[in-house]
């Protein structure tokens, strides 16, 4: 039995790295890396970004390196009590 439609058609995810013709992700490219981080500072999932597994790994490593160099924020902690 097929799944019922949810109301709107699925939107194709755009691979930002392919669109910008990026072959290697550099941790110093903060403008690009900010697009892969949520407003809370978390790395967005592959199903959200539309990247290949190899590209997602490069992006995650670059974000972690940029965080170490204090160029990007660490994720916001939970509730502060």
C-alpha positions in Angstrom: 0.0 0.0 0.0 1.6 3.3 -1.1 2.1 6.1 1.4 -0.4 9.0 1.3 0.7 12.4 0.0 1.7 14.8 2.7 0.4 18.0 1.1 3.4 19.4 -0.8 5.8 17.7 -3.2 9.3 16.9 -1.9 11.9 19.6 -2.6 15.2 18.4 -4.1 18.1 19.2 -1.8 20.8 21.4 -3.3 24.4 20.3 -2.8 26.0 23.6 -1.8 29.5 22.3 -2.4 28.7 21.2 -5.9 26.8 24.4 -6.7 29.8 26.5 -5.6 32.3 24.1 -7.3 34.1 23.4 -4.1 36.4 20.3 -4.3 38.2 20.6 -1.0 36.6 22.1 2.2 39.0 24.4 4.0 38.5 25.2 7.7 39.4 28.9 7.0 36.4 29.3 4.7 34.1 30.4 7.6 31.4 31.9 5.2 30.9 28.5 3.6 31.0 26.6 6.9 28.4 28.8 8.5 25.8 27.5 6.0 26.2 24.0 7.5 25.7 25.0 11.1 22.3 25.6 12.8 21.5 28.7 14.7 22.4 26.8 17.9 25.8 26.0 16.5 25.2 22.3 15.7 26.4 20.7 12.5 23.4 20.1 10.2 22.7 16.5 9.2 23.4 15.0 5.7 19.7 14.6 5.0 19.3 18.4 5.6 22.4 19.6 3.7 22.2 17.2 0.7 25.9 16.4 0.8 27.6 13.1 -0.1 29.0 11.1 2.8 32.6 12.2 1.9 31.6 15.8 1.7 29.8 15.7 5.0 32.8 14.2 6.7 35.0 17.0 5.2 32.6 19.7 6.3 32.3 18.2 9.9 36.1 18.0 10.2 36.5 21.5 8.9 33.9 22.9 11.3 35.6 21.1 14.2 39.0 22.6 13.2 37.5 26.1 12.8 35.9 25.8 16.3 39.3 24.9 17.8 40.7 28.1 16.2 37.8 30.1 17.6 36.4 31.0 14.2 33.1 29.2 14.7 31.0 28.7 17.9 30.6 25.5 19.8 27.0 24.2 20.2 24.9 26.1 22.7 24.5 24.1 25.8 21.0 23.0 27.0 19.1 24.8 29.7 21.2 26.9 32.0 20.1 26.5 35.5 
